[in-house]
Amino acid sequence: MEYKIGEVEMKFAEMIWEKEPVPSGDLAKLAAQELDWKKSTTYTVLKRLCDKGLFTNEKGIVTSNISY
C-alpha cells in the first residue's frame, strides 16, 4: 500500500517510529521541542496520520501500523 505524506508529517512519523509505543502527551512535548509545534498541531497531524492508517492512537498510546 502506498502512503502519501508530506515532509513535515514524515519528520513527525519518524519521531513516532523512534519512540513507539509512545503516550500522545509525550509526543506533544517532543513535537514542541523538535518541531516547535503547539499541542493542537501535534494532535491534528497525529489524527491525520491515524486516519491514513499509518498509526493507531488507542487510550492515548500511539503505535504504528506499518514499519519504517
C-alpha positions in Angstrom: 0.0 0.0 0.0 1.3 3.4 -0.9 1.1 6.3 1.6 1.4 9.9 0.6 2.6 12.1 3.4 4.4 15.5 3.4 7.9 16.2 4.6 6.8 17.6 8.0 4.4 14.7 8.5 7.3 12.4 7.7 9.5 14.0 10.3 6.7 13.6 12.9 6.2 10.0 11.8 9.9 9.2 12.2 9.6 10.6 15.8 6.8 8.2 16.5 8.7 5.2 15.0 11.7 6.0 17.1 9.8 6.2 20.4 6.8 3.9 20.0 4.8 2.8 21.8 4.6 6.5 23.0 2.0 8.3 25.0 0.4 11.1 22.9 1.2 13.6 25.7 4.9 12.8 25.4 4.6 13.1 21.7 3.1 16.6 22.1 6.0 17.6 24.3 8.5 16.1 21.8 6.9 17.8 18.8 7.0 21.1 20.8 10.8 20.7 21.3 11.7 19.2 18.0 9.3 20.9 15.6 8.1 23.9 17.6 4.5 22.8 17.3 1.6 23.7 19.6 -0.2 20.7 21.2 -3.2 21.3 18.9 -0.9 21.0 15.8 0.5 17.7 17.1 -2.9 16.2 17.7 -4.2 17.4 14.3 -1.3 15.8 12.4 -1.5 12.7 14.5 -5.2 12.3 13.7 -4.4 12.8 10.0 -1.7 10.1 10.1 -4.1 7.8 12.0 -6.8 8.4 9.5 -4.4 7.5 6.7 -3.8 4.2 8.6 -0.1 4.7 9.5 -0.6 4.9 13.2 -3.1 3.9 15.9 -3.8 6.1 19.0 -5.5 3.8 21.5 -6.2 5.1 25.0 -3.5 7.8 24.5 -0.8 5.3 23.4 0.4 5.8 19.8 1.7 2.7 17.9 2.5 2.2 14.2 0.5 0.0 11.8 3.4 -0.1 9.3 7.1 -0.4 9.9 9.6 2.2 8.7 
